[in-house]
Amino acid sequence: MMMSGSSHSAMRILSSRKVICVSALLFGLTFGLSAQQASTASSSTSAAPAAGQNKEITIEQLFLQSVEFQILREKAFSDDYDMKMNALDDLDKKVSDGSFKGQDQQVEFVLEYLALEGSARTTRQAGRLVNNYPEVRRRAANMLGRVGTEDAKNALTRILLIDEEPVVKAEAAYGLGVIGKNPNNEVVDALVFAYGQEDPQKPDNNFGYALCLAIEKIGNKTPGGLKDPGAFTLLVKIAQGNYLRTVKTKALQVLDELKTAK
């Protein structure tokens, strides 16, 4: 079917919008990591505030207020894989029983730190990456989805865009669906962008299924249903892609749900 000139223009506008959105998210990653490093450094280097000004509490100072979190941070910052997993065990208990509330910043900081271990934050010895721990990143992404805050959503979006491990990307996508926040369609745009980085000849079935679940959950939490054409296009591509039948069936099911959403 031939497309009209207006249709071509609309597609170009839509494509431009998504590129701009994803570029902004990637910029946010760089800015966020720099801000995080600056925050930690500021505890020992910043000058005393002028009289009458409110002193900003840094992440470092928040950790110093609690012996428990000082220990947790040391475990997370360790070079040892088992120690990082132990830190995740401690965090899992706090997230599961809801006791992390009131300590959101410390929990989110440690989880994002661990979720970027080996992707945004790398350690090399003799040119070899030695801290590539996909299971650490996957578990941290899972907990960020369960924490469900705005900062957790932003962290998961960054993880989705930069991680190269399908199992981690799948957990990040699912976590974004669990949170369900999609301001200005930025989360859906990130899901579409991440799908576009897949090899269409050898797509990951787990990641494809997680994308379907994420769109479904976001649609269920969006008043009036999800209207972003990018979500429809993504599901159609999965339904006709080189995936297992289970994944294709899920994509078609979510399309039907979006079609009838009120």
N, C-alpha and C positions, 0 to 999 in steps of 0.2 A: 504493500500500500504506500503510495507517495504521500509525503507530508507537505502541508502547505507552508508558505514562508512564515506565517505567524506561528505555526507549530514549531518550526526550527528555531525561531527567536525565543519562544518560551522555553525550549529545552536548553538553549544556551544560557538563558538567565538562571534557570534552575541549577545547571552545572556550575555556573560561576558562584552562586550562593553557597553551594556545598564546599567548593574549594576554599572560599574565603573563611567559612566557618571552621573547617578543619585546620587551616593555617593558623587561625586565631587560637585554636586549642593547642596546637603544637608550640606556639609562642608562649602560651600559658604554662606549658611544661617547663620550658627553659627558665621563665621568670620565677616559677614556683620553686624550682630547685635552687636557684640563686638566692631567693628570699629565705629559704630554709637554711642554707649555709650561713647566710648573713646573720640570721636570728641566733644560731648557735654561737657564732663568733662574738656577737655583741655583748654577751654576758661578761667577757673578760676585757673587752677593748673599748666599749662605749664610755663616753664621759658622763659625769653626773648630770642629771637634768637640772635646768634652771628652777629657781624657787617658784612654787605655784603651779608647775607643770606636772601632769600625771605621768609617772614612769611606766613605760610599756613593759609588761612582764614577758620575758623571752621564754622559748621552749626550754632552754637550759635551766632557767630559774623555776619553772613549773616542775621539772623533774627533781630539783633539789628539795622541794617541799615534801617529797614522799620517798622514804627509804625503799618501799616496794618498787616504785617506778625507777629509781636509780639502778636497782638490781636488774629489773626488766630491760632497761636500756642497755646495760652492759652485756647482757646475754644476746640481745639483738645485734649489737655492734661487734660481737665476737667474730673471728674469722672461721670459727668451727661450725660446721653444718648442724651437728647434733645440738649444739647450744642454741642455735637459732630456732630449731624445731621445738626445743624446750620452752623458749620464749613464746612461741606460738601456742603451745599447750596452756601456758599461763593466761594468755590473752583469750583463748577460746573459752576458758572457764568464766572470765569476766563478761564476755559478750553473751554467752549462753544464759547466765543468771541475771544479766542486766545491770551488774554492779559497775560497769564502765561509765554509766551516766554520771555526769558531774566531773568526769575526768576525760572528756571527749578528746581534748587536744593532745594529751599524752598518748592515748590509745591510737588515735589516727596517725600521729607522727610515727610511732613504732611500726604500725601496720604498713603505712606507705613506704617507709624505709625498707622493710623486708620485701614488699611487693615489687620494688625496683632493683633488688639484689641480683646483679648479673645482667641487667638490661640497661637501665639508665645509669646505674652506678656499677662500674666494673673494676676488677682488680686483676692485674696480669703479672705473671712471673715468666721471664724469658719469652715474652710475647704471647704466652698462653693464658687464656681466660681461666681463672681458678675459682671464681665465685658464681658460676652459673648453676643456680639451684632452682629449677623450675617448680619443684614441689613446695619450696618455701614461698615462692611468689604466688603459686596457686592458692595455697592455704590463706595467705594474707589477703588476697583479692576476695576470697570467699567471705572472710570476716568483715572486710570493708562493706560488702553488700549487706551484711546483717546489721552493721552499725547504722547504716542508712542516712547519715547526715549529708549536708550539702558538700562538705569537704571530702567526705568519702566518695560521693558521686564524682567530684572533680578528679580525685585520685584514680578511680576506676577508668575514667575516660582517658586519662594519660596512659595508664597501663595498656588499655586496649589499642591505643595508637602506636605504641613504641615496642611492645613485646613481640618477639618472633615465635614464641612457643604456642602452638594451637591450644594446648591444655590450659595455659594461663589466660590467653585471649578469650577462651570459652567461659572461664570462670568470671572474668571481668564483664563480659557481655551479659551473662546471667545475673550478676550482681547489680548491674545497671537496671535490668528489668525488675528485680526485686525492689529496688529503691523507687523506680517508676517516675522519676522527675525528668521532664523533657522540655525545659524552657527554650522557646524559639526553635524547637526541633533539633537542638544541638546534639543531643544524645543519639537520636536516630541518624543524624548526619555522620556521627562518628562510627556508628555500626555499619552504615553503608560504605564508608571509606575503608574500614577494616576488612570488609568483605571483598572490596576491590583489590586488596593486596594479595588475595589468595590465588594460587595456581588453578585455573578453571579445569585443567585436566586431572589434577590430583587434589581436590579440595578435602579439607578435614571434616569428616562427618559429625564429630562431636561439636566442633565450632559452628557448623551449619545449623545443627539442631539448637544450640545455645542462642544463635541469632534469632531463630524463630520464636523461642521462648521469651527472649527479651522484648521483641516487638509485641508479642501477645500480652505480656504483663504491662508494658507501657500503655498499650491500647486500653486495657481494662481499667487503668488508673487515670486515663485522660477523659475529663468530662466531655461527653458528646462523641467520644471515640477518636481514634487517630486519623488525621486527614492528610498527612504528609505523603505525596506521591512517591517519594524516595523509598518509603517503607513498602509500598505496594510493589514497586519495581524489584526491590531486594527479594521479596518473597517469591515473586514470579521466577526470578533467575534461579533461586534455590530449587523451586519446584521442577524446573526443566534442566537443572544442572546435573553434573556427574556425581550424584549422591546416592546413598542407599535409599530404598523405597520408603523406609520409616521417616527419613528426613524430608523427602519430597511430600509425603502425605501430611506431615506436620505443617509444612509451609502452606499447602492448600487449605488445611483446616483453619489456620490463622487468617488467611485471606477471607474465608467465609465469615469468620467472626468479626473481622473489621468491616465487612460489607454490611452486616446487619446491626452493627453497634448503634446505639441511640444515646 
